[in-house]
């Protein structure tokens, strides 16, 4: 198997080891080594020489296991899976951004523009990655401690969940160029993320035409929804949006949130008018009446929840 220049630079050298050789050097059974590679999200390469000494070192780290009994093997595998998923998406995101500028950035005589850019930026990316991880780790620990102060189970807590999506995205994607739809998605995600962070919320995931976020404070979740409408729906260059909010108990696992409020927030966007906020009664009851006007809407069936009476809210 022959790797191109950028791949050699990223992998730290020319791949020259098979999976069996990696397993032997790392002191692991071959089947476990293959499983760990799959857990990290790497494709199978059979008996090809697709691995480097860096792969051996990574397997050795995983083989050492946790230093105490707190991190059991199942938890270690889940964390490993999370690393793989997160890094895969980050790598795709970085390359997607860089590929548009590599040809212009590299010297005219560079035989391998991709490798040139990787060599120049790789170390800086790694430093930034470690910095961001440490900051997010500190924030995650603080959130866990706050939850534990109220509940013995750090994986469950009450949150306000917001779901914002672009109106008519499917039809829109069929009408405009791929470049334009890519720009719209990028602006949508960036602006939503900025508003969510400003209100001390947390962006859980972005799905291209929609974002899911959470906030400890229902009023902050409402203000976030307002902000998303202002920076997206009120911008004549952007499509309209709809936002649904629901509040209640959710489960926090693997960087995601699960539970009825998550599903209900998404369902509520389906009954919301353009550039409007629809909430459930739990959220409406927690919003201050002197700041937010609430108007119950006619009851209607909502998939998975039976008949629901949504509430339209706006700034008083």
C-alpha positions as CSV (number, residue, x, y, z in Angstrom):
1,X,0.0,0.0,0.0
2,X,1.5,3.3,-1.1
3,X,0.6,6.4,0.9
4,X,0.7,9.9,-0.7
5,X,2.8,12.8,0.7
6,X,0.1,14.4,2.9
7,X,-0.8,11.0,4.4
8,X,2.8,10.2,5.2
9,X,3.2,13.5,6.9
10,X,0.1,13.1,8.9
11,X,0.9,9.5,9.9
12,X,4.5,10.4,10.9
13,X,6.2,8.3,8.3
14,X,5.7,5.7,5.5
15,X,3.3,2.9,6.6
16,X,5.4,-0.3,6.7
17,X,3.7,-2.5,9.3
18,X,0.8,-5.0,9.1
19,X,-1.9,-5.2,11.7
20,X,-0.3,-8.4,12.9
21,X,3.1,-6.8,13.4
22,X,1.5,-3.9,15.2
23,X,-0.2,-6.3,17.6
24,X,3.0,-8.2,18.2
25,X,5.0,-5.1,19.0
26,X,2.3,-3.7,21.2
27,X,1.9,-7.0,23.1
28,X,-1.8,-7.4,22.1
29,X,-3.8,-10.2,20.5
30,X,-4.4,-9.5,16.9
31,X,-8.2,-9.7,17.2
32,X,-8.1,-7.1,20.0
33,X,-5.8,-4.9,18.0
34,X,-8.2,-5.0,15.1
35,X,-11.1,-4.2,17.4
36,X,-9.3,-1.2,18.8
37,X,-8.6,0.1,15.4
38,X,-12.3,-0.3,14.5
39,X,-13.3,1.4,17.8
40,X,-11.2,4.4,16.8
41,X,-13.1,4.4,13.5
42,X,-10.2,3.3,11.2
43,X,-10.9,1.1,8.1
44,X,-9.8,-2.5,7.9
45,X,-6.6,-3.1,5.8
46,X,-6.3,-6.8,6.0
47,X,-2.7,-7.8,5.7
48,X,-1.6,-4.6,4.0
49,X,1.3,-2.7,5.3
50,X,-0.9,0.3,6.3
51,X,0.5,1.1,9.8
52,X,3.4,3.0,11.3
53,X,5.3,3.0,14.6
54,X,2.8,5.7,15.8
55,X,0.1,3.0,15.6
56,X,2.2,0.7,17.7
57,X,2.6,3.4,20.4
58,X,-1.1,4.1,20.3
59,X,-1.9,0.4,20.8
60,X,0.6,0.2,23.7
61,X,-1.2,3.1,25.4
62,X,-4.5,1.3,25.1
63,X,-2.9,-2.0,26.2
64,X,-1.7,-0.5,29.4
65,X,-5.3,0.1,30.5
66,X,-6.4,2.4,33.3
67,X,-4.2,3.0,36.3
68,X,-7.1,2.4,38.8
69,X,-10.3,0.6,39.1
70,X,-12.5,3.6,38.3
71,X,-12.1,3.3,34.5
72,X,-13.3,-0.2,33.7
73,X,-12.5,-1.7,30.2
74,X,-16.0,-1.0,28.9
75,X,-15.7,2.7,29.9
76,X,-12.2,2.9,28.3
77,X,-13.7,1.5,25.0
78,X,-16.5,4.0,25.1
79,X,-14.0,6.9,25.6
80,X,-11.9,5.4,22.8
81,X,-14.9,5.4,20.5
82,X,-15.7,9.0,21.4
83,X,-12.1,10.0,20.5
84,X,-12.4,8.3,17.1
85,X,-15.8,9.8,16.2
86,X,-14.7,13.3,17.3
87,X,-11.3,13.2,15.6
88,X,-12.8,11.9,12.4
89,X,-15.3,14.7,12.2
90,X,-12.6,17.3,13.1
91,X,-10.3,16.0,10.4
92,X,-13.0,16.1,7.8
93,X,-13.9,19.6,8.8
94,X,-10.3,20.9,8.7
95,X,-9.5,19.3,5.4
96,X,-12.8,20.6,4.0
97,X,-11.7,24.1,4.9
98,X,-8.1,23.8,3.9
99,X,-8.5,22.1,0.6
100,X,-10.0,25.3,-0.9
101,X,-6.9,27.3,0.0
102,X,-4.0,24.8,-0.3
103,X,-3.2,25.5,-3.9
104,X,-3.0,29.3,-3.3
105,X,-1.1,29.0,0.0
106,X,1.6,26.5,-1.1
107,X,4.7,27.8,-3.1
108,X,4.4,27.4,-6.9
109,X,7.3,24.9,-6.9
110,X,5.8,22.7,-4.1
111,X,5.5,19.2,-5.5
112,X,3.1,18.2,-2.7
113,X,1.0,21.2,-1.6
114,X,-1.1,19.1,0.9
115,X,2.1,17.9,2.6
116,X,3.5,21.4,2.7
117,X,0.4,22.8,4.5
118,X,0.2,19.8,6.8
119,X,3.9,20.1,7.8
120,X,3.5,23.9,8.5
121,X,0.2,23.7,10.4
122,X,0.1,20.2,11.9
123,X,2.0,21.1,15.1
124,X,-0.1,24.3,15.7
125,X,-3.3,22.3,15.2
126,X,-2.1,19.8,17.8
127,X,-1.3,22.5,20.3
128,X,-4.7,24.1,19.7
129,X,-6.4,20.7,20.0
130,X,-4.9,20.0,23.4
131,X,-5.7,23.5,24.7
132,X,-9.4,23.3,23.6
133,X,-9.7,19.8,25.0
134,X,-8.4,20.9,28.4
135,X,-10.7,23.9,28.5
136,X,-13.7,21.8,27.5
137,X,-12.7,19.1,30.0
138,X,-12.6,21.6,32.8
139,X,-16.1,22.9,31.8
140,X,-17.5,19.3,31.6
141,X,-16.1,18.5,35.1
142,X,-17.7,21.7,36.5
143,X,-21.1,20.7,34.9
144,X,-20.8,17.2,36.4
145,X,-20.0,18.5,39.8
146,X,-23.0,20.9,39.6
147,X,-25.3,18.1,38.7
148,X,-23.9,15.8,41.4
149,X,-24.6,18.5,44.0
150,X,-28.3,18.1,43.1
151,X,-28.5,14.5,42.1
152,X,-26.5,11.4,42.9
153,X,-26.6,10.4,39.2
154,X,-24.3,12.7,37.2
155,X,-25.7,11.4,33.9
156,X,-29.2,12.7,34.5
157,X,-30.4,16.3,35.0
158,X,-33.1,18.8,34.2
159,X,-32.3,21.0,31.2
160,X,-34.0,23.2,28.7
161,X,-33.4,21.7,25.2
162,X,-33.6,23.8,22.1
163,X,-33.9,22.6,18.5
164,X,-33.6,25.1,15.6
165,X,-33.9,24.1,12.0
166,X,-33.9,25.8,8.6
167,X,-37.3,26.0,7.0
168,X,-37.6,24.2,3.6
169,X,-34.0,23.1,3.6
170,X,-34.6,20.1,1.3
171,X,-36.3,22.2,-1.4
172,X,-33.7,24.9,-1.0
173,X,-30.8,22.5,-1.5
174,X,-32.4,21.5,-4.8
175,X,-32.6,25.1,-6.0
176,X,-29.2,26.5,-5.2
177,X,-25.6,25.5,-6.1
178,X,-23.7,23.1,-3.9
179,X,-21.3,25.9,-3.1
180,X,-24.1,28.2,-2.0
181,X,-25.8,25.5,0.2
182,X,-22.4,24.8,1.8
183,X,-22.0,28.5,2.6
184,X,-25.5,28.6,4.1
185,X,-24.8,25.6,6.3
186,X,-21.5,27.1,7.5
187,X,-23.0,30.4,8.3
188,X,-25.9,28.8,10.0
189,X,-23.8,26.6,12.3
190,X,-21.3,29.4,13.1
191,X,-23.9,32.0,14.0
192,X,-26.0,29.5,16.0
193,X,-22.9,28.4,17.9
194,X,-21.9,32.0,18.7
195,X,-25.4,32.8,20.1
196,X,-25.5,29.5,22.1
197,X,-22.1,30.2,23.7
198,X,-23.0,33.8,24.5
199,X,-26.0,32.7,26.6
200,X,-23.9,30.1,28.4
201,X,-25.5,27.2,26.6
202,X,-24.0,24.2,25.0
203,X,-24.2,23.1,21.4
204,X,-24.8,19.4,21.5
205,X,-24.8,18.7,17.8
206,X,-25.2,20.3,14.4
207,X,-27.0,18.4,11.6
208,X,-26.4,20.8,8.7
209,X,-29.9,22.2,8.6
210,X,-30.5,22.0,12.3
211,X,-28.8,22.5,15.7
212,X,-29.5,21.0,19.1
213,X,-28.5,22.9,22.2
214,X,-29.1,22.8,26.0
215,X,-29.2,25.4,28.7
216,X,-29.6,25.1,32.5
217,X,-31.8,28.2,32.5
218,X,-35.1,28.2,30.5
219,X,-34.9,32.0,30.1
220,X,-31.4,31.7,28.7
221,X,-32.7,29.0,26.3
222,X,-35.5,31.3,25.2
223,X,-33.0,34.2,24.7
224,X,-30.8,31.9,22.6
225,X,-33.8,31.0,20.4
226,X,-34.5,34.7,19.9
227,X,-30.9,35.3,19.0
228,X,-30.9,32.5,16.4
229,X,-33.9,33.9,14.8
230,X,-32.4,37.4,14.8
231,X,-29.1,36.3,13.2
232,X,-30.6,33.8,10.8
233,X,-34.3,34.4,10.1
234,X,-34.1,38.2,10.2
235,X,-31.1,38.3,7.8
236,X,-32.6,38.6,4.2
237,X,-29.6,36.7,2.9
238,X,-30.4,33.6,5.0
239,X,-33.4,31.3,5.1
240,X,-36.1,31.3,7.7
241,X,-35.8,29.2,10.9
242,X,-38.1,27.6,13.5
243,X,-37.2,26.9,17.1
244,X,-38.7,24.5,19.6
245,X,-38.0,24.4,23.3
246,X,-38.8,21.7,25.9
247,X,-37.7,21.3,29.5
248,X,-37.3,18.3,31.7
249,X,-35.1,15.3,32.7
250,X,-32.5,14.3,30.1
251,X,-29.7,11.7,30.1
252,X,-26.2,12.9,29.4
253,X,-24.1,10.3,27.6
254,X,-21.2,10.3,25.2
255,X,-21.4,14.0,24.7
256,X,-25.1,13.8,23.6
257,X,-28.4,14.2,25.4
258,X,-31.4,11.8,25.3
259,X,-34.9,11.9,26.7
260,X,-38.4,13.1,26.0
261,X,-37.5,16.9,26.0
262,X,-35.0,16.3,23.2
263,X,-37.5,14.6,21.0
264,X,-40.3,17.0,21.9
265,X,-38.2,20.1,21.1
266,X,-37.5,18.7,17.6
267,X,-41.2,17.8,17.1
268,X,-42.3,21.3,18.1
269,X,-40.4,22.9,15.3
270,X,-42.8,21.0,12.9
271,X,-45.8,23.1,14.2
272,X,-43.9,26.4,14.5
273,X,-44.4,29.2,12.1
274,X,-41.4,30.8,10.3
275,X,-39.1,32.7,12.7
276,X,-41.2,31.8,15.7
277,X,-40.5,30.0,19.0
278,X,-42.8,27.2,20.2
279,X,-42.3,25.6,23.7
280,X,-43.9,23.0,25.8
281,X,-45.9,23.8,28.9
282,X,-43.1,22.9,31.2
283,X,-40.9,25.6,29.6
284,X,-43.7,28.1,29.4
285,X,-44.4,27.8,33.2
286,X,-40.7,28.5,33.9
287,X,-40.4,31.7,31.8
288,X,-40.9,34.9,33.7
289,X,-44.4,36.4,32.7
290,X,-43.1,39.9,32.9
291,X,-40.6,39.2,30.2
292,X,-42.2,36.6,28.0
293,X,-45.7,36.5,26.5
294,X,-47.2,33.0,26.2
295,X,-50.1,32.0,24.0
296,X,-51.4,28.4,24.0
297,X,-52.1,27.0,20.6
298,X,-54.8,24.5,19.6
299,X,-54.0,21.0,20.8
300,X,-52.7,18.7,18.0
301,X,-51.2,15.2,17.7
302,X,-47.4,15.1,17.9
303,X,-45.7,11.9,16.9
304,X,-44.5,10.0,19.9
305,X,-46.3,12.2,22.4
306,X,-50.0,11.9,21.6
307,X,-52.1,15.1,21.7
308,X,-50.0,18.1,22.8
309,X,-50.9,21.7,23.4
310,X,-47.9,23.8,22.2
311,X,-47.3,27.3,23.4
312,X,-46.1,30.2,21.3
313,X,-43.8,32.6,23.1
314,X,-42.4,36.0,22.4
315,X,-40.7,38.8,24.2
316,X,-43.1,40.9,26.2
